[in-house]
Amino acid sequence: MPIPTTPPSRDLFGYTALVSVCAAATALWWQRPSPDPLDRVALPLLALLWVALWGALRQRKLKLSQAQAAVFAAHGLYLLLALDHQFRVFAPQMHMLSESTYWFAPLYAAAFLFFLPRHALYLGLPIFTASVVIVAAHFLRVPAFRQDTSLIASTAQFLLVGATMMLLQAVMGRRHAAMLAAQVAAAQDALTGLANRRAAEERLLALEASGQAYALVLFDLDHFKRINDEHGHAVGDQVLRSCADHALRTLPPEALAARWGGEEFLLILPGPGADLSLKVAEKLQACLAAQPIRPVGPITASFGVAYGQPGESGAALLDRADAALYRAKAAGRNTVCAA
């Protein structure tokens, strides 16, 4: 089951991938001409993992949550191996922990950046616990470590910083999640889970300002008042939710589906030409009719499609889609009409 993630997107993953690849290259360059045996193998592998996952995300062969979980697990494993390695090589000579332990703190922060707070704790706590176990094992194995006050102080600071980071990130993560939930609620229709009218209007304004080409599909469920009158509002709500689910499955990833009002919905399709916009509407029309809802039966809808012209405002494009929708209704409903 994929680990739920917070709304930050593929772009954030791409920026993090770039930073991580640069950090790996810098670490190897800094250790030249004789890099650490673990880093010589692990750092190039981590860099290749970032690049491969970013490529898979760009080609939509992988979900963002899967990529984030993979890199988090890989970096956690690397840091734990590095911690064990430095107790065997670095600590006996230098009487302290090396700079690699600094990266545990960003790892804990990344967990709360990429994942929801509860899942971030599920991922971060095992790594922190494993680091405690590694430290305890080495102090029990090597009596000299227990007499080394410098190493004891360095290790205690490392563990205290880790525990503090986990606590602070957990508190901040919950506040951040609450803020995101409030933002989603302000832009989401409570019944269907689609964007609400306010969010759709904001998207139209943004597209208009950017000058990007886009199309609108405005559709209205046929005879919806009759469904409410004959079967009750609970069944009517079920029909609206089912329609929303079909719309989400039909749309390309960059498109937006919104409940425009009542039984009326708006699809905002950035980029596609007029023919593709018509195909999206016709596909959704067929999906609605092919999966009847008990006790209503097949659901039909009337569609108006309009493709933006150069310099045309969002309001003007919406008016043309609305006019096409009324033509579809006048033509007998369950019809797709283009402006």
N, C-alpha and C positions, 0 to 999 in steps of 0.2 A: 504494500500500500504506500503510495507516494507520501512523503512528508509534506504537510501543508507549509506554504511559504508566505511571506509577507508580500504586499503588492510591488515593491521594487522589482524592476523588470530585467530583461535580457541585457539592456544597455549597462546596468550596474554590474552584471556578471562580466561583460566584455571589458569594462574599465578595470575591474579587479583582476581579470586574467592578464591584462597588460602589465599592471603593477607587479603581479606575482612573477611573471616571466622575467621582467627587468630585475627584480630582487634576486632571483635565482642566479641570473647571469652576473650580477654585481658581486654576490657572495663568492662565486667561483673565481671571479677575477681577483677579488681581494685576497684569496688564499693561494694565488699562484706563487711559485711554480709547483707547489706540493699541496693540493687541496686535501681536506679531510677525506679518508676513504668512504665514509658514509655519504658525505655531501657529493663526492664525485659521481656516485650512482643515483642517489635520491633526487638531487636538485634537477638534473636534466629530465628525469622521469616525471617529476611534478610539473615542469614547464611543458613537456609534451602532453601531459594529461589536460592541462588548461587549454592548450591550443586545440586538442582533439575535441574536447567537450564544447568549446566555443564554436568550432566548425559544425558539430552535430546540431547545436542550437540554431545556428544560422540556416541550416538546411531542414530544420523542424523534424529531425529524426530522434530528438530527445526532449523530454520535458524539463523545464527549468528546475523544478524541485529535485529531479533525479540528478542533474548536473551539480547542483549545490550540495546535495548530500554526498556525492562522490568526492568532490574536492575537499569537503570538510573532513571526511573520513581519512582521505589520503594524507592531508596535512597533520591531522591528529596523530596518525600512525608514525609519520616522519618525526614529529617533535618528541614523541615518547621514545622512539629508537635513539634519537639524538641525546635525550636525557640519560638513558641507560649508558650510552656510549661515552658520554663525558665523565660519568662516575668511574668508568674503567680507565680512561686515558687522561682527561684534562684535570679532574679534581685532585688526584693524588699528587700531581706536580704543582698545580697553581693554588691549591687550598681554597678554591671557590668555584662557583658554577660559571660556565662560559656565557657569551652573549646570546647564544641560541635560545636560552630560556626566556629572553625578552619576548619571543614570538608567541608564547603561550597566551599572554594577555590579549593581543589582537585576535587570536583564534577564538577565545571566549566571546569577545565583542562581535566577531563575525557570525557566531551562532545566533545571536539575538538580532543581528541585522538581516540575516537571510531567512530566519525561521520565526514562527510564532513563539511567544515566550515559553509556553509549556514544553514545546518540542525542542526549543533551544536548551532548556534545562536537561531534557532527556539525552541530548547529544553532548553537552558540556560536562555534566557531572561524571560520566564514565571516564572521560579523559582526565579530569582533575583527580578522580579516585585512583586511576592507574598511575598517575604521577606520584601520588602519596605512597602507593605500594612500592614503586621503583625506588624511591628515596629510602623508605624504611628497610627494604631488602638490602640495599648497599650498606647502610649504617649498621645493620645487624651482621652482615658478612665481613666487614672490614673493621676490626676494633680501633684502628688508628683514626678512622673518621670520627669516632665518638670522642676523641681527645682533641680534635682539630677545631678550635673555637671559630676560626675564620670561615671554615667550610660550614659549620653549624649555623653561623649567622647568615651566610649567603643562602643556604638552603631554606632556612626559616623565612627569610624575606621572599624568596620565590614562592613558597607555599601560601604565605599570607597575602601576597599580591594576587595570586590565583583565586583564593577564596573571596577576597574583596571584589575582584572583577566580576565573579559569578553573582555575588549579592547585588552589586550596583546595577549590572546589566539586567538582572531579573526584575528589579524595581522599575528601571527605566523602560524595559521592554513591555511591561504591563501598561505603563502610561502611554507608550507609543501605540500599542495595540488598541487601547481605548480611543485614542485620537483618530486612528485609522478607521475604527468602527463608526465613529461619529461622522467622518467624512464620507464613508460609503453610504451611511443612512441618509445623508443629505442629498445624495445623487442617485439613489436607488428606489425603484418602486417596491413598496413593501410586499405587495401581493405576488408579483411575478418574478421579482429579482432582477428585472431588466433595469436599464437606466430610466430615470424619470424624465419628465418634460424639461425640467430645468437643465439637467445634464445634457440632453439632446440639443437644446438651444445653445449651450456653451460650446458644444462640439461644432455646431454650424457656424458660429461666430469665429471659432479658431480656424476652420477650414477656409472660410471667406477671407480672413486676414492673411493666410498663408498663400493664397492663390492656387492651391492644389485643386485639381479636378476631382469631382465627386458626383455621385448620383444619389437620389432619394427614392425610396419605395415606401409609399404611404398606403396602408391597407386597413380594412375595416371588416370585422366579422359579420357575416350575413345573418340577419334576423336574430341578433343576440337578445333583444328585449323579449322575444318569444321564448327563448331558452330560459331566461330568468322567470318569466311568468308561469311557464308550464312545469319546470323542474326545480325551481327555487334558486336562491342566490348562491348556495353552497356548490351546486352543480355548475352554475355560471362561473364561479371562481375557479373551479377545476378546469373548465374550458379555457379560461384566460391563461392559467398556468401552463396547460398543455400547449397552447399556441406559442407562448414564450419559449418553451423548451424546443419546439420545432424551429423557431426562428434562430435560436442560438446555434443549433446543429447545422443549419443551412448556411449561415454567414461565413465569409472568410475571416481570418483572425483579426485583421485590422478594422473590420466594420463594427458599427455600433447598432444595437437593437434597443429601442426605447418604447415604453408605453406612453403614447402621446396623449391619451385621455379616454376613459371609459373602455370601449372595445376597439379603439383605434390604436394602431402601432405604426412606428416610423423606423425604417432601416436607413442608416447612413453608410454609404459604400464609397470610401475614398479610392480613387484610381481607376475603377473599371470603366470600359466604354458602355455605350447604350445597349449593345447586344447582350453583354454579360449581365447588366442590371436586369434586363428582361428575363434572362435565364434564371437568376436568383429568385425573382418573383414567381416564375412558373414552377420552379422546383418546390418552393414553399407551399404554393397552392396545391400541388400534387401531394405533398406530405400530409397536409391537413386533411385532405379528402380520403387518403389511403388508410388512416388510422382513426376509425370512429371511436367516440367516447360514449360509454354507457351512462345513462339511458338515452343520450341525445342522438347518437348516430354520427354520421360523417359531418365534419365541420367545413363550411365553405367560407370564402372571404373574397372581397373585391379589392383589386390592386390598382394603384396609380403610380406610374414610374416616370421620373423626370431626370434627365442628365444635364448637369450644369453647363452653361455656355460661358465663354470668356467674359469676365467682368460682371457676371450676373450675381446678384446678392442672394444670400441664403433664403431671405423672405420671399423673393421673386421665384426662386426655384421651388420652394415649398408650395406657393400658390399654384404653380403649374402641375405639381404632383397631385394637389388637392383637386384641381379641375379634371385631371385624368381619372382620379378615383371616382368622381361623380359620373363621369362617362361610363365607367365600368358598372356602376350601380344601375344607370339608366339602360344599359345594354342587357340587363337581366341578372346581374350579380354573378358571383363565382367567375369573374373575368379579370384578365390583366390588360390594362390599357396604358399606352405610352403617351407622354405629352408631346 
